[in-house]
Amino acid sequence: MAQVIAAETCRFCGSYNIVVNRDGEAVCRNCATVQGPLYYVPPLRALPLHASGRPRFNGDARDVAPGVPLPRSRDWVAAYIRRAVEGLGLPAHVLHTSLALLDRLDNRAIQGKRPHSVAGALVVLAAEKTGTPVKRVELAQALSVNDVTLRINVKRLRRWLE
């Protein structure tokens, strides 16, 4: 089955009646001239625009209205800490201790790290500090983090907090 191309015209007769045959060649139906192989450039998907006129990116933090500051990585870490503590049913003092540990951290300690893994490491450190038992494997699953990544970040953040 031939596919009609609406954008091309025949070089010889000027007709818009161009089709693509099985071999991928553009052929004019009026004068039967082979225009040559047709190379398709995939069409660009149009990104939906935000009210500001900028493209919208997958519903993340950049979808905020103009003038509203973007959330910082510390805000994301705090949100994941709350999610982990509530998801595992840990006491409120673990939440407060882990948020206090986050405030004590330097920006360089969390720079370039996924907020999930930093939040998990801070919850583990806060649980150790308050004496609350927490299973690292369950915490890692709740935050979608590998338990080895969690262990490495606990060691690294422990050094920053000393």
Order of alpha helices (4+ residues) and beta strands (2+ residues): beta-beta-beta-beta-alpha-alpha-alpha-alpha-alpha-alpha
